[in-house]
């Protein structure tokens, strides 16, 4: 892991927008959302689009027009353990990229997991965060319950 990346916040835009799933990943308990208090802030990333991955429940971030934007959360990991868990969760299909996000109108240097797999695996449609939260999140919480991420 690049040392310069270890201090930057991470822009979250997909499944980890769920505080329950993020809490489960980081603490092993989906009800520990209070441990994230103060670590998450709404933010906007310009120049990218959030696309659906074919046949998957998750989305991917792809560079696009400078005027395109993605709403998400800016997450300040508590320690290196949080960062490692996020890196391991995201997997090889994603690579970290330096970005600048808008946080309450201020520019903030951050990193984000950008799609590194074949573009042919992405659809032309935007990945639907609300649909995931309403219809698939419960399955993900059940799937990862009891798994210890490191």
Residue pairs with C-beta under 8 A, 6 or more apart in sequence:
1 83
1 84
1 87
2 96
5 83
5 96
5 111
6 80
6 83
8 98
8 109
8 110
8 111
9 74
9 75
9 76
9 77
9 108
9 110
9 111
10 74
10 75
10 77
10 83
10 86
10 110
10 111
10 112
10 113
11 43
11 45
11 72
11 73
11 74
11 75
11 99
11 101
11 110
11 111
11 112
12 22
12 72
12 73
12 74
12 75
13 45
13 50
13 59
13 61
13 70
13 71
13 72
13 73
13 112
14 50
14 58
14 59
14 60
14 61
14 127
14 129
14 132
15 21
15 57
15 58
15 59
15 132
15 137
15 140
16 22
16 25
16 73
16 75
16 86
16 89
17 72
17 73
17 129
17 133
18 132
18 133
18 137
18 140
19 33
19 36
19 40
20 30
20 31
20 33
20 137
20 141
21 30
21 137
21 140
21 141
21 144
22 36
22 75
23 29
23 30
23 31
23 32
23 33
23 35
23 36
24 30
24 141
24 144
24 145
25 85
25 86
25 89
25 144
25 149
26 32
26 35
26 36
26 78
26 82
26 85
26 149
27 35
28 148
28 149
30 141
30 145
35 78
36 75
38 76
39 75
39 76
39 77
39 78
40 73
40 74
40 75
40 76
41 73
41 74
41 103
41 104
42 71
42 72
42 73
42 74
42 103
42 104
43 71
43 72
43 73
43 74
43 101
43 102
43 103
43 108
43 110
44 69
44 70
44 71
44 72
44 101
44 102
45 61
45 69
45 70
45 72
45 99
45 101
45 102
45 112
46 66
46 67
46 68
46 69
46 102
47 63
47 64
47 65
47 66
47 68
47 69
48 61
48 62
48 63
48 64
48 68
48 69
48 70
48 99
48 112
48 114
49 61
49 62
49 64
49 65
49 68
49 70
49 126
50 59
50 60
50 61
50 70
50 126
50 127
50 129
51 59
51 60
51 61
51 62
51 115
51 122
51 123
51 124
51 125
51 126
51 127
52 59
52 60
52 122
52 123
52 125
52 126
52 127
52 128
53 59
53 60
53 115
53 121
53 122
53 123
53 127
54 121
54 122
54 123
57 132
57 136
57 139
57 140
58 127
58 132
59 126
59 127
59 129
59 132
60 93
60 94
60 114
60 115
60 117
60 122
60 127
61 70
61 112
61 113
61 114
61 115
62 114
62 115
62 119
62 122
63 114
72 101
74 101
74 103
74 108
74 110
77 83
77 86
81 150
84 150
85 149
85 150
86 113
87 96
88 149
88 150
89 149
90 113
92 116
93 115
93 116
93 117
94 113
94 114
94 115
94 116
95 113
95 114
95 116
96 111
96 112
96 113
96 114
97 111
97 112
97 113
97 114
98 109
98 110
98 111
99 109
99 110
99 111
99 112
100 107
100 108
100 109
100 110
101 107
101 108
101 110
102 108
115 122
